[in-house]
Amino acid sequence: MIIGVVGNTKYNTLRREIQPTFYSPNIDGSAYFELRTALDPMALVPVAKDIANRENQDLALFRISTQKQMLDRQVFIERITAQLSSFFGLLALVLACLGLYGLLSYEVTRRTREIGIRMAVGAQSHNVIGLVLVKAIALIAGGAAIGIGVALGVTRFLASFLYGVHAGDPLTLVAVAGLLAVVALAACYIPARRATRVDPLVALRYE
């Protein structure tokens, strides 16, 4: 005899896929009760115990917890992993920005003599800066393509360790790529702009 039908839901663990399940009558003497309230759930614990004692003083209530506490216990390892991953990911992003800025700034600064020669033969500053930025954009596009490809592979690997994490979050990938692109452009523009303001004779003697 079928008493009722319920909708799809997770059962026992969050990781297990939703499968057809039936609820059998209580035959082992134990039972689970769930209470819903708009108040503090733990405030109902004394009330629930009092109701159970009035029904039968031999009844004992064990493993009393809120649904949030149960979920927190199930995803504790995943949450710690996510927090550590976020910290090291942020640290890696900062180091990547510093390294990218330092490398590109150094490469542009090395071209001060070349920029001085171009300025000496009549090149306009905006043309020189544009030439430097075009090369920077090419590097940014290539690096972004490779980085996004690697990131998609890594996130697919991490998805097996974390609950509810999907590979390839477009917003995150675009935001990180955009940040690195801004850093790269700044690293090329600032030294190039500074080099175009140097006297050509001084720039020609630059080593």
C-alpha positions in Angstrom: 0.0 0.0 0.0 1.4 3.4 -1.0 0.8 6.1 1.6 2.3 9.0 -0.4 4.8 10.2 -2.9 7.5 12.8 -2.3 9.7 14.8 -4.6 13.3 14.2 -5.5 15.8 15.0 -2.7 19.2 14.1 -1.5 19.2 11.2 1.0 21.9 10.5 3.6 24.8 12.3 1.8 25.0 15.2 -0.6 27.4 13.5 -3.0 25.1 10.6 -3.8 23.1 10.9 -6.9 19.3 11.1 -6.5 17.9 7.6 -7.0 14.5 6.0 -6.6 13.9 5.4 -2.9 11.0 4.1 -0.9 10.4 4.6 2.8 9.4 1.5 4.7 7.4 1.3 8.0 9.4 1.7 11.2 10.3 -1.8 12.3 13.5 -1.5 14.3 12.2 0.7 17.1 14.0 3.9 16.1 12.6 6.9 14.3 13.7 10.3 13.0 11.6 13.4 13.4 12.1 16.8 11.7 10.7 20.0 13.0 10.4 23.2 11.0 10.3 26.6 12.7 10.9 30.2 11.9 12.5 30.7 15.4 15.9 29.5 16.6 15.8 25.7 16.0 17.7 24.9 19.2 15.1 26.7 21.2 12.7 23.8 20.3 14.9 21.1 21.9 13.5 21.4 25.4 10.0 21.5 24.0 10.6 18.4 21.9 12.1 16.6 24.9 9.1 17.6 27.1 6.7 16.2 24.5 8.6 12.9 24.3 8.7 12.6 28.1 4.9 13.2 28.3 4.3 10.6 25.7 6.6 8.0 27.2 9.3 8.6 29.8 11.3 5.7 28.4 11.7 7.5 25.1 15.2 9.0 24.6 16.2 11.6 22.1 19.7 11.3 20.5 21.6 13.2 17.9 19.7 16.4 18.1 21.0 18.9 15.5 19.8 21.4 13.0 19.8 20.8 9.3 22.5 23.4 8.9 24.7 21.6 11.4 24.2 18.3 9.6 25.1 19.9 6.2 28.1 21.6 7.8 29.4 18.3 9.0 29.1 16.7 5.6 30.9 19.5 3.7 33.5 20.3 6.4 36.4 18.8 4.5 35.2 20.4 1.2 34.9 23.8 3.0 38.4 23.6 4.4 39.7 22.6 1.0 37.8 25.4 -0.7 39.2 28.0 1.8 42.8 26.8 1.4 42.4 26.8 -2.4 40.9 30.3 -2.3 43.8 31.6 -0.2 46.5 30.0 -2.3 44.7 31.0 -5.5 44.6 34.6 -4.4 48.2 34.5 -3.4 49.1 33.0 -6.8 47.1 35.7 -8.5 49.0 38.5 -6.6 52.4 36.9 -7.4 51.4 36.5 -11.0 50.4 40.2 -11.2 53.7 41.2 -9.6 55.8 38.9 -11.7 54.0 39.9 -14.9 54.3 43.6 -14.2 58.0 43.3 -13.3 58.9 41.2 -16.4 57.1 43.3 -18.9 58.2 46.5 -17.3 61.8 45.3 -17.5 61.4 44.2 -21.1 60.0 47.6 -22.1 62.7 49.5 -20.1 65.4 47.5 -22.0 64.0 49.0 -25.2 64.6 52.6 -24.0 67.6 52.9 -26.5 65.4 51.7 -29.3 62.6 54.1 -28.4 65.2 56.9 -28.3 66.3 56.1 -31.8 62.7 56.1 -33.0 62.1 59.4 -31.4 65.3 60.8 -32.8 64.3 60.0 -36.4 60.9 61.7 -35.9 58.5 59.0 -34.5 55.6 60.4 -32.5 55.2 59.3 -28.9 51.8 57.9 -29.4 53.1 55.8 -32.3 55.9 54.3 -30.2 53.5 53.6 -27.3 51.0 52.0 -29.7 53.8 49.8 -31.1 54.7 48.6 -27.6 51.0 48.0 -26.7 50.3 46.0 -29.8 53.0 43.5 -28.9 51.7 43.5 -25.3 48.2 42.7 -26.5 49.5 39.8 -28.6 51.2 38.4 -25.6 48.1 38.9 -23.5 45.9 37.1 -26.0 48.3 34.2 -26.2 48.7 34.0 -22.5 45.0 34.2 -21.8 44.2 31.4 -24.3 46.8 29.1 -22.7 45.8 30.1 -19.2 42.1 29.6 -19.7 42.8 26.2 -21.2 44.9 25.1 -18.3 42.4 26.5 -15.8 39.6 24.5 -17.3 41.6 21.3 -16.9 42.5 22.1 -13.3 38.9 23.0 -12.3 37.6 19.8 -13.8 40.1 18.0 -11.5 39.1 20.1 -8.5 35.4 19.5 -9.1 35.9 15.9 -7.9 37.1 17.2 -4.5 34.5 19.9 -3.9 30.7 19.7 -3.7 28.8 21.9 -6.0 31.8 23.3 -7.9 31.5 23.3 -11.7 34.3 23.4 -14.1 34.8 26.6 -16.1 33.1 29.5 -14.3 33.0 32.1 -17.1 32.8 35.1 -14.7 35.9 34.0 -12.7 37.9 33.2 -15.9 37.0 36.5 -17.5 37.7 38.5 -14.3 41.1 37.0 -13.8 42.1 37.3 -17.5 40.9 40.9 -17.4 42.9 41.7 -14.3 46.1 40.2 -15.7 45.5 42.1 -19.0 45.2 45.4 -17.2 48.4 44.7 -15.3 50.2 43.8 -18.5 49.0 46.9 -20.3 50.1 49.1 -17.4 53.5 47.3 -17.2 54.0 48.2 -20.9 52.5 51.6 -21.0 54.1 53.2 -18.0 57.8 52.5 -19.0 57.1 53.2 -22.6 55.5 56.5 -21.8 58.4 57.3 -19.5 60.9 56.4 -22.3 59.3 58.7 -24.8 59.8 61.6 -22.5 63.5 61.0 -22.2 65.8 63.2 -24.3 66.7 61.2 -27.4 70.5 61.9 -26.8 70.2 60.6 -23.3 68.2 57.6 -24.6 70.8 56.8 -27.2 73.5 56.5 -24.4 71.1 54.3 -22.3 72.4 50.8 -21.6 
